[in-house]
Amino acid sequence: MTWLPDRTLDHLQRLSEHPELPGARYRIVRELGRGGMGVVYLAEDTELDREVALKVIAAPAPPPVEQMLREARILAQLEHPGIVPVHDVGELPDGRAFYVMKLVRGRRLDEYVQQTAGAADRLRLFEKICQTVAFAHAQGVVHRDLKPQNIMVGEFGEVLVMDWGVAGVAGGAGRSDPRTDVFALGGLLEWLVTPRPKPLQAVCRKATAADPAARYDGAAALGSDVARYLDGLPVLAYRESIVERAGRWASRNRTAVLLVAAYLVMRALLLFFTGR
């Protein structure tokens, strides 16, 4: 039996745990997470002296490599505060592809909302998600895998839509339709707030309609309707009764209503005492 030196064993163990990167620009620090397609590492960019996230494909054979490079190219085209920018792309000595992106500091949406109880705060968060997805739609890109695990909330409340590995081109066949994302966003809205007011229930029903043609035509329209609800305006997905309209107006103009009510009470009291 041939015994390997400790130095060789340590080197082999490091290779099994962390990929061997070409050149000396990036240094792997530790693993951040892994999924079906690849592993994400915390890495140090030694040239610019900053921490980055480095994603490595799980296997060297196509189509995973092509899919990962495609994701990197899509992200490179989507320059938006809600989408993580790509800094670099390359190939490992063993043939696996990797790309380097901004390191996101924060929590996944499913973890974040456990400490965010307010419905209004959650709806504002949802509005930001819609704005990011709407930007992608405007660039002709459909995410196709929107779920709480693929959304991050940063340390300062910024919202980032992650994992564009299965994104498609809008207008293409099958699922490459913006209304696919609208359906997923409708489910996300129900999960975030479990809507009780009828207008919000109507928004969810419209977003998750079985017939795609009955849904909002994109994330922008869905986000706009939620914004209308938050601003005390009627939503397009729900037809109000006169009573509901009056109640919404009173709620939106609460200060004015209270002042008028106080004035009427004072007038009534004044008439009562002066008439005695």
Secondary structure, 3 states (H helix, E strand, C coil): CCCCCHHHHHHHHHHHHCCCCCCCCEEEEEEEEECCCEEEEEEEECCCCEEEEEEEECCCCCCHHHHHHHHHHHHHHCCCCCCCCEEEEEECCCCCEEEEEECCCEEEHHHHHHHCCCHHHHHHHHHHHHHHHHHHHHCCEECCCCCHHHEEEECCCCEEECCCCCCEECCCCCCCCHHHHHHHHHHHHHHHHCCCCHHHHHHHHHHCCCCHHHCCCCHHHHHHHHHHHHCCCCCCCCCCCHHHHHHHHHHHCHHHHHHHHHHHHHHHHHHHHHCC
